Amino acid sequence: MPGGKIPRAHYARATRGEIHKFTGVSSRYEEPLSPTLCLNTDQQTVEQSVKLLTELLIKRCKL
């Protein structure tokens, strides 16, 4: 999907069993063992989270 968005219709189809192994419906979510970025939104402000994400993107994309 462009932009990484999954249409709501996909969730409905997965719930009806038309799409198999759909994360969050028929396939469980597997937490990454060593995530590149972890945003603790219950402990950080939006600004802090955005700063961390921006720093990672700049580093990764060499902007």
PyMOL Python script that loads the backbone (N, CA, C, O; Angstrom):
from pymol import cmd

cmd.read_pdbstr("""\
ATOM      1  N   MET A   1       0.835  -1.178   0.000  1.00  0.00           N
ATOM      2  CA  MET A   1       0.000   0.000   0.000  1.00  0.00           C
ATOM      3  C   MET A   1       0.881   1.242   0.000  1.00  0.00           C
ATOM      4  O   MET A   1       1.854   1.305   0.752  1.00  0.00           O
ATOM      5  N   PRO A   2       0.564   2.214  -0.814  1.00  0.00           N
ATOM      6  CA  PRO A   2       1.311   3.469  -0.782  1.00  0.00           C
ATOM      7  C   PRO A   2       1.165   4.138   0.575  1.00  0.00           C
ATOM      8  O   PRO A   2       0.061   4.226   1.112  1.00  0.00           O
ATOM      9  N   GLY A   3       2.257   4.603   1.121  1.00  0.00           N
ATOM     10  CA  GLY A   3       2.223   5.292   2.403  1.00  0.00           C
ATOM     11  C   GLY A   3       2.100   4.366   3.590  1.00  0.00           C
ATOM     12  O   GLY A   3       2.050   4.832   4.729  1.00  0.00           O
ATOM     13  N   GLY A   4       2.051   3.067   3.356  1.00  0.00           N
ATOM     14  CA  GLY A   4       2.000   2.119   4.464  1.00  0.00           C
ATOM     15  C   GLY A   4       0.643   1.994   5.130  1.00  0.00           C
ATOM     16  O   GLY A   4       0.541   1.344   6.170  1.00  0.00           O
ATOM     17  N   LYS A   5      -0.400   2.588   4.577  1.00  0.00           N
ATOM     18  CA  LYS A   5      -1.726   2.509   5.195  1.00  0.00           C
ATOM     19  C   LYS A   5      -2.467   1.274   4.698  1.00  0.00           C
ATOM     20  O   LYS A   5      -2.363   0.889   3.533  1.00  0.00           O
ATOM     21  N   ILE A   6      -3.213   0.669   5.605  1.00  0.00           N
ATOM     22  CA  ILE A   6      -3.998  -0.510   5.261  1.00  0.00           C
ATOM     23  C   ILE A   6      -5.471  -0.107   5.313  1.00  0.00           C
ATOM     24  O   ILE A   6      -5.955   0.324   6.360  1.00  0.00           O
ATOM     25  N   PRO A   7      -6.184  -0.240   4.203  1.00  0.00           N
ATOM     26  CA  PRO A   7      -7.596   0.140   4.194  1.00  0.00           C
ATOM     27  C   PRO A   7      -8.412  -0.651   5.209  1.00  0.00           C
ATOM     28  O   PRO A   7      -8.136  -1.821   5.476  1.00  0.00           O
ATOM     29  N   ARG A   8      -9.410   0.001   5.761  1.00  0.00           N
ATOM     30  CA  ARG A   8     -10.287  -0.652   6.738  1.00  0.00           C
ATOM     31  C   ARG A   8     -10.942  -1.896   6.166  1.00  0.00           C
ATOM     32  O   ARG A   8     -11.234  -2.844   6.895  1.00  0.00           O
ATOM     33  N   ALA A   9     -11.172  -1.891   4.863  1.00  0.00           N
ATOM     34  CA  ALA A   9     -11.804  -3.046   4.219  1.00  0.00           C
ATOM     35  C   ALA A   9     -10.960  -4.301   4.402  1.00  0.00           C
ATOM     36  O   ALA A   9     -11.500  -5.404   4.471  1.00  0.00           O
ATOM     37  N   HIS A  10      -9.641  -4.144   4.482  1.00  0.00           N
ATOM     38  CA  HIS A  10      -8.775  -5.301   4.693  1.00  0.00           C
ATOM     39  C   HIS A  10      -9.037  -5.930   6.058  1.00  0.00           C
ATOM     40  O   HIS A  10      -9.052  -7.154   6.189  1.00  0.00           O
ATOM     41  N   TYR A  11      -9.242  -5.095   7.073  1.00  0.00           N
ATOM     42  CA  TYR A  11      -9.531  -5.620   8.406  1.00  0.00           C
ATOM     43  C   TYR A  11     -10.862  -6.372   8.410  1.00  0.00           C
ATOM     44  O   TYR A  11     -10.983  -7.430   9.028  1.00  0.00           O
ATOM     45  N   ALA A  12     -11.843  -5.825   7.725  1.00  0.00           N
ATOM     46  CA  ALA A  12     -13.143  -6.490   7.637  1.00  0.00           C
ATOM     47  C   ALA A  12     -12.999  -7.839   6.943  1.00  0.00           C
ATOM     48  O   ALA A  12     -13.572  -8.831   7.392  1.00  0.00           O
ATOM     49  N   ARG A  13     -12.240  -7.883   5.852  1.00  0.00           N
ATOM     50  CA  ARG A  13     -12.028  -9.142   5.130  1.00  0.00           C
ATOM     51  C   ARG A  13     -11.276 -10.142   6.002  1.00  0.00           C
ATOM     52  O   ARG A  13     -11.600 -11.330   6.006  1.00  0.00           O
ATOM     53  N   ALA A  14     -10.279  -9.669   6.738  1.00  0.00           N
ATOM     54  CA  ALA A  14      -9.521 -10.566   7.620  1.00  0.00           C
ATOM     55  C   ALA A  14     -10.410 -11.117   8.721  1.00  0.00           C
ATOM     56  O   ALA A  14     -10.307 -12.291   9.075  1.00  0.00           O
ATOM     57  N   THR A  15     -11.279 -10.281   9.261  1.00  0.00           N
ATOM     58  CA  THR A  15     -12.197 -10.720  10.304  1.00  0.00           C
ATOM     59  C   THR A  15     -13.153 -11.784   9.783  1.00  0.00           C
ATOM     60  O   THR A  15     -13.519 -12.699  10.519  1.00  0.00           O
ATOM     61  N   ARG A  16     -13.559 -11.675   8.527  1.00  0.00           N
ATOM     62  CA  ARG A  16     -14.449 -12.681   7.918  1.00  0.00           C
ATOM     63  C   ARG A  16     -13.685 -13.931   7.492  1.00  0.00           C
ATOM     64  O   ARG A  16     -14.290 -14.906   7.046  1.00  0.00           O
ATOM     65  N   GLY A  17     -12.356 -13.908   7.627  1.00  0.00           N
ATOM     66  CA  GLY A  17     -11.555 -15.070   7.269  1.00  0.00           C
ATOM     67  C   GLY A  17     -11.142 -15.114   5.813  1.00  0.00           C
ATOM     68  O   GLY A  17     -10.640 -16.132   5.337  1.00  0.00           O
ATOM     69  N   GLU A  18     -11.350 -14.013   5.101  1.00  0.00           N
ATOM     70  CA  GLU A  18     -10.995 -13.961   3.680  1.00  0.00           C
ATOM     71  C   GLU A  18      -9.506 -13.704   3.475  1.00  0.00           C
ATOM     72  O   GLU A  18      -8.956 -14.051   2.429  1.00  0.00           O
ATOM     73  N   ILE A  19      -8.858 -13.106   4.454  1.00  0.00           N
ATOM     74  CA  ILE A  19      -7.413 -12.875   4.399  1.00  0.00           C
ATOM     75  C   ILE A  19      -6.813 -13.626   5.580  1.00  0.00           C
ATOM     76  O   ILE A  19      -7.170 -13.379   6.732  1.00  0.00           O
ATOM     77  N   HIS A  20      -5.907 -14.536   5.286  1.00  0.00           N
ATOM     78  CA  HIS A  20      -5.298 -15.353   6.334  1.00  0.00           C
ATOM     79  C   HIS A  20      -3.983 -14.744   6.802  1.00  0.00           C
ATOM     80  O   HIS A  20      -3.310 -14.039   6.051  1.00  0.00           O
ATOM     81  N   LYS A  21      -3.631 -15.024   8.041  1.00  0.00           N
ATOM     82  CA  LYS A  21      -2.381 -14.538   8.645  1.00  0.00           C
ATOM     83  C   LYS A  21      -2.272 -13.017   8.575  1.00  0.00           C
ATOM     84  O   LYS A  21      -1.241 -12.483   8.168  1.00  0.00           O
ATOM     85  N   PHE A  22      -3.321 -12.332   8.968  1.00  0.00           N
ATOM     86  CA  PHE A  22      -3.375 -10.873   8.973  1.00  0.00           C
ATOM     87  C   PHE A  22      -3.038 -10.394  10.375  1.00  0.00           C
ATOM     88  O   PHE A  22      -3.768 -10.679  11.324  1.00  0.00           O
ATOM     89  N   THR A  23      -1.934  -9.666  10.509  1.00  0.00           N
ATOM     90  CA  THR A  23      -1.462  -9.227  11.820  1.00  0.00           C
ATOM     91  C   THR A  23      -2.542  -8.479  12.584  1.00  0.00           C
ATOM     92  O   THR A  23      -3.168  -7.554  12.066  1.00  0.00           O
ATOM     93  N   GLY A  24      -2.746  -8.894  13.818  1.00  0.00           N
ATOM     94  CA  GLY A  24      -3.728  -8.262  14.679  1.00  0.00           C
ATOM     95  C   GLY A  24      -5.107  -8.885  14.589  1.00  0.00           C
ATOM     96  O   GLY A  24      -5.981  -8.577  15.400  1.00  0.00           O
ATOM     97  N   VAL A  25      -5.315  -9.759  13.611  1.00  0.00           N
ATOM     98  CA  VAL A  25      -6.616 -10.416  13.469  1.00  0.00           C
ATOM     99  C   VAL A  25      -6.426 -11.924  13.576  1.00  0.00           C
ATOM    100  O   VAL A  25      -6.870 -12.532  14.550  1.00  0.00           O
ATOM    101  N   SER A  26      -5.774 -12.536  12.591  1.00  0.00           N
ATOM    102  CA  SER A  26      -5.584 -13.981  12.605  1.00  0.00           C
ATOM    103  C   SER A  26      -4.120 -14.368  12.820  1.00  0.00           C
ATOM    104  O   SER A  26      -3.785 -15.553  12.840  1.00  0.00           O
ATOM    105  N   SER A  27      -3.267 -13.386  12.977  1.00  0.00           N
ATOM    106  CA  SER A  27      -1.855 -13.629  13.247  1.00  0.00           C
ATOM    107  C   SER A  27      -1.430 -12.652  14.344  1.00  0.00           C
ATOM    108  O   SER A  27      -1.698 -11.453  14.258  1.00  0.00           O
ATOM    109  N   ARG A  28      -0.777 -13.169  15.357  1.00  0.00           N
ATOM    110  CA  ARG A  28      -0.434 -12.289  16.474  1.00  0.00           C
ATOM    111  C   ARG A  28       0.701 -11.348  16.115  1.00  0.00           C
ATOM    112  O   ARG A  28       1.528 -11.641  15.251  1.00  0.00           O
ATOM    113  N   TYR A  29       0.723 -10.216  16.795  1.00  0.00           N
ATOM    114  CA  TYR A  29       1.778  -9.234  16.617  1.00  0.00           C
ATOM    115  C   TYR A  29       3.018  -9.725  17.352  1.00  0.00           C
ATOM    116  O   TYR A  29       2.937 -10.123  18.514  1.00  0.00           O
ATOM    117  N   GLU A  30       4.151  -9.699  16.685  1.00  0.00           N
ATOM    118  CA  GLU A  30       5.402 -10.110  17.311  1.00  0.00           C
ATOM    119  C   GLU A  30       6.265  -8.883  17.546  1.00  0.00           C
ATOM    120  O   GLU A  30       6.703  -8.223  16.604  1.00  0.00           O
ATOM    121  N   GLU A  31       6.498  -8.592  18.802  1.00  0.00           N
ATOM    122  CA  GLU A  31       7.306  -7.434  19.163  1.00  0.00           C
ATOM    123  C   GLU A  31       8.741  -7.628  18.690  1.00  0.00           C
ATOM    124  O   GLU A  31       9.304  -8.708  18.869  1.00  0.00           O
ATOM    125  N   PRO A  32       9.349  -6.597  18.086  1.00  0.00           N
ATOM    126  CA  PRO A  32      10.729  -6.721  17.627  1.00  0.00           C
ATOM    127  C   PRO A  32      11.677  -7.013  18.791  1.00  0.00           C
ATOM    128  O   PRO A  32      11.491  -6.491  19.890  1.00  0.00           O
ATOM    129  N   LEU A  33      12.687  -7.841  18.553  1.00  0.00           N
ATOM    130  CA  LEU A  33      13.651  -8.176  19.605  1.00  0.00           C
ATOM    131  C   LEU A  33      14.547  -6.992  19.934  1.00  0.00           C
ATOM    132  O   LEU A  33      14.860  -6.756  21.101  1.00  0.00           O
ATOM    133  N   SER A  34      14.957  -6.257  18.932  1.00  0.00           N
ATOM    134  CA  SER A  34      15.793  -5.069  19.175  1.00  0.00           C
ATOM    135  C   SER A  34      15.343  -3.952  18.229  1.00  0.00           C
ATOM    136  O   SER A  34      15.917  -3.770  17.155  1.00  0.00           O
ATOM    137  N   PRO A  35      14.317  -3.210  18.637  1.00  0.00           N
ATOM    138  CA  PRO A  35      13.791  -2.150  17.772  1.00  0.00           C
ATOM    139  C   PRO A  35      14.805  -1.033  17.562  1.00  0.00           C
ATOM    140  O   PRO A  35      15.608  -0.730  18.445  1.00  0.00           O
ATOM    141  N   THR A  36      14.757  -0.434  16.395  1.00  0.00           N
ATOM    142  CA  THR A  36      15.632   0.687  16.075  1.00  0.00           C
ATOM    143  C   THR A  36      15.235   1.921  16.869  1.00  0.00           C
ATOM    144  O   THR A  36      16.084   2.720  17.262  1.00  0.00           O
ATOM    145  N   LEU A  37      13.950   2.065  17.097  1.00  0.00           N
ATOM    146  CA  LEU A  37      13.434   3.227  17.812  1.00  0.00           C
ATOM    147  C   LEU A  37      12.276   2.780  18.685  1.00  0.00           C
ATOM    148  O   LEU A  37      11.408   2.027  18.244  1.00  0.00           O
ATOM    149  N   CYS A  38      12.267   3.242  19.913  1.00  0.00           N
ATOM    150  CA  CYS A  38      11.165   2.940  20.825  1.00  0.00           C
ATOM    151  C   CYS A  38      10.656   4.260  21.385  1.00  0.00           C
ATOM    152  O   CYS A  38      11.384   4.974  22.074  1.00  0.00           O
ATOM    153  N   LEU A  39       9.411   4.574  21.086  1.00  0.00           N
ATOM    154  CA  LEU A  39       8.807   5.806  21.578  1.00  0.00           C
ATOM    155  C   LEU A  39       7.884   5.460  22.734  1.00  0.00           C
ATOM    156  O   LEU A  39       6.854   4.813  22.544  1.00  0.00           O
ATOM    157  N   ASN A  40       8.251   5.887  23.916  1.00  0.00           N
ATOM    158  CA  ASN A  40       7.446   5.639  25.118  1.00  0.00           C
ATOM    159  C   ASN A  40       6.481   6.799  25.300  1.00  0.00           C
ATOM    160  O   ASN A  40       6.714   7.702  26.103  1.00  0.00           O
ATOM    161  N   THR A  41       5.399   6.757  24.545  1.00  0.00           N
ATOM    162  CA  THR A  41       4.477   7.887  24.510  1.00  0.00           C
ATOM    163  C   THR A  41       3.749   8.118  25.825  1.00  0.00           C
ATOM    164  O   THR A  41       3.133   9.166  26.020  1.00  0.00           O
ATOM    165  N   ASP A  42       3.817   7.153  26.721  1.00  0.00           N
ATOM    166  CA  ASP A  42       3.227   7.364  28.040  1.00  0.00           C
ATOM    167  C   ASP A  42       4.189   8.099  28.967  1.00  0.00           C
ATOM    168  O   ASP A  42       3.797   8.538  30.048  1.00  0.00           O
ATOM    169  N   GLN A  43       5.446   8.234  28.547  1.00  0.00           N
ATOM    170  CA  GLN A  43       6.464   8.884  29.373  1.00  0.00           C
ATOM    171  C   GLN A  43       7.093  10.093  28.682  1.00  0.00           C
ATOM    172  O   GLN A  43       7.833  10.845  29.316  1.00  0.00           O
ATOM    173  N   GLN A  44       6.813  10.290  27.401  1.00  0.00           N
ATOM    174  CA  GLN A  44       7.409  11.372  26.627  1.00  0.00           C
ATOM    175  C   GLN A  44       6.316  12.292  26.112  1.00  0.00           C
ATOM    176  O   GLN A  44       5.170  11.886  25.921  1.00  0.00           O
ATOM    177  N   THR A  45       6.702  13.540  25.894  1.00  0.00           N
ATOM    178  CA  THR A  45       5.772  14.461  25.242  1.00  0.00           C
ATOM    179  C   THR A  45       5.788  14.172  23.745  1.00  0.00           C
ATOM    180  O   THR A  45       6.668  13.471  23.246  1.00  0.00           O
ATOM    181  N   VAL A  46       4.825  14.710  23.050  1.00  0.00           N
ATOM    182  CA  VAL A  46       4.784  14.567  21.597  1.00  0.00           C
ATOM    183  C   VAL A  46       6.061  15.165  21.005  1.00  0.00           C
ATOM    184  O   VAL A  46       6.661  14.594  20.095  1.00  0.00           O
ATOM    185  N   GLU A  47       6.458  16.298  21.525  1.00  0.00           N
ATOM    186  CA  GLU A  47       7.657  16.975  21.015  1.00  0.00           C
ATOM    187  C   GLU A  47       8.902  16.108  21.188  1.00  0.00           C
ATOM    188  O   GLU A  47       9.742  16.051  20.290  1.00  0.00           O
ATOM    189  N   GLN A  48       9.031  15.437  22.325  1.00  0.00           N
ATOM    190  CA  GLN A  48      10.179  14.560  22.561  1.00  0.00           C
ATOM    191  C   GLN A  48      10.175  13.383  21.581  1.00  0.00           C
ATOM    192  O   GLN A  48      11.215  13.017  21.033  1.00  0.00           O
ATOM    193  N   SER A  49       9.014  12.807  21.374  1.00  0.00           N
ATOM    194  CA  SER A  49       8.897  11.686  20.440  1.00  0.00           C
ATOM    195  C   SER A  49       9.240  12.120  19.025  1.00  0.00           C
ATOM    196  O   SER A  49       9.960  11.417  18.315  1.00  0.00           O
ATOM    197  N   VAL A  50       8.729  13.272  18.611  1.00  0.00           N
ATOM    198  CA  VAL A  50       9.004  13.788  17.269  1.00  0.00           C
ATOM    199  C   VAL A  50      10.494  14.062  17.120  1.00  0.00           C
ATOM    200  O   VAL A  50      11.070  13.775  16.070  1.00  0.00           O
ATOM    201  N   LYS A  51      11.123  14.609  18.149  1.00  0.00           N
ATOM    202  CA  LYS A  51      12.559  14.897  18.098  1.00  0.00           C
ATOM    203  C   LYS A  51      13.359  13.611  17.894  1.00  0.00           C
ATOM    204  O   LYS A  51      14.268  13.576  17.064  1.00  0.00           O
ATOM    205  N   LEU A  52      13.033  12.558  18.637  1.00  0.00           N
ATOM    206  CA  LEU A  52      13.737  11.284  18.497  1.00  0.00           C
ATOM    207  C   LEU A  52      13.558  10.702  17.102  1.00  0.00           C
ATOM    208  O   LEU A  52      14.513  10.220  16.492  1.00  0.00           O
ATOM    209  N   LEU A  53      12.338  10.752  16.607  1.00  0.00           N
ATOM    210  CA  LEU A  53      12.061  10.227  15.268  1.00  0.00           C
ATOM    211  C   LEU A  53      12.792  11.035  14.202  1.00  0.00           C
ATOM    212  O   LEU A  53      13.382  10.470  13.281  1.00  0.00           O
ATOM    213  N   THR A  54      12.748  12.347  14.330  1.00  0.00           N
ATOM    214  CA  THR A  54      13.431  13.214  13.367  1.00  0.00           C
ATOM    215  C   THR A  54      14.929  12.957  13.365  1.00  0.00           C
ATOM    216  O   THR A  54      15.547  12.877  12.304  1.00  0.00           O
ATOM    217  N   GLU A  55      15.513  12.828  14.547  1.00  0.00           N
ATOM    218  CA  GLU A  55      16.949  12.548  14.641  1.00  0.00           C
ATOM    219  C   GLU A  55      17.303  11.232  13.962  1.00  0.00           C
ATOM    220  O   GLU A  55      18.316  11.142  13.268  1.00  0.00           O
ATOM    221  N   LEU A  56      16.478  10.217  14.158  1.00  0.00           N
ATOM    222  CA  LEU A  56      16.736   8.924  13.515  1.00  0.00           C
ATOM    223  C   LEU A  56      16.640   9.045  11.993  1.00  0.00           C
ATOM    224  O   LEU A  56      17.486   8.519  11.270  1.00  0.00           O
ATOM    225  N   LEU A  57      15.612   9.734  11.515  1.00  0.00           N
ATOM    226  CA  LEU A  57      15.448   9.887  10.065  1.00  0.00           C
ATOM    227  C   LEU A  57      16.612  10.651   9.452  1.00  0.00           C
ATOM    228  O   LEU A  57      17.098  10.288   8.381  1.00  0.00           O
ATOM    229  N   ILE A  58      17.055  11.689  10.114  1.00  0.00           N
ATOM    230  CA  ILE A  58      18.188  12.470   9.604  1.00  0.00           C
ATOM    231  C   ILE A  58      19.434  11.595   9.562  1.00  0.00           C
ATOM    232  O   ILE A  58      20.178  11.613   8.582  1.00  0.00           O
ATOM    233  N   LYS A  59      19.659  10.830  10.622  1.00  0.00           N
ATOM    234  CA  LYS A  59      20.818   9.946  10.678  1.00  0.00           C
ATOM    235  C   LYS A  59      20.751   8.874   9.593  1.00  0.00           C
ATOM    236  O   LYS A  59      21.731   8.624   8.892  1.00  0.00           O
ATOM    237  N   ARG A  60      19.585   8.246   9.463  1.00  0.00           N
ATOM    238  CA  ARG A  60      19.428   7.147   8.508  1.00  0.00           C
ATOM    239  C   ARG A  60      19.453   7.613   7.059  1.00  0.00           C
ATOM    240  O   ARG A  60      20.002   6.937   6.189  1.00  0.00           O
ATOM    241  N   CYS A  61      18.847   8.784   6.804  1.00  0.00           N
ATOM    242  CA  CYS A  61      18.737   9.283   5.431  1.00  0.00           C
ATOM    243  C   CYS A  61      19.885  10.211   5.074  1.00  0.00           C
ATOM    244  O   CYS A  61      19.996  10.669   3.937  1.00  0.00           O
ATOM    245  N   LYS A  62      20.729  10.484   6.045  1.00  0.00           N
ATOM    246  CA  LYS A  62      21.872  11.381   5.847  1.00  0.00           C
ATOM    247  C   LYS A  62      21.431  12.715   5.265  1.00  0.00           C
ATOM    248  O   LYS A  62      21.996  13.203   4.286  1.00  0.00           O
ATOM    249  N   LEU A  63      20.396  13.302   5.898  1.00  0.00           N
ATOM    250  CA  LEU A  63      19.884  14.603   5.443  1.00  0.00           C
ATOM    251  C   LEU A  63      20.694  15.747   5.996  1.00  0.00           C
ATOM    252  O   LEU A  63      20.397  16.907   5.711  1.00  0.00           O
TER     253      LEU A  63
END
""", "prot")
cmd.dss("prot")
cmd.show_as("cartoon", "prot")
cmd.util.cbc("prot")
cmd.orient("prot")
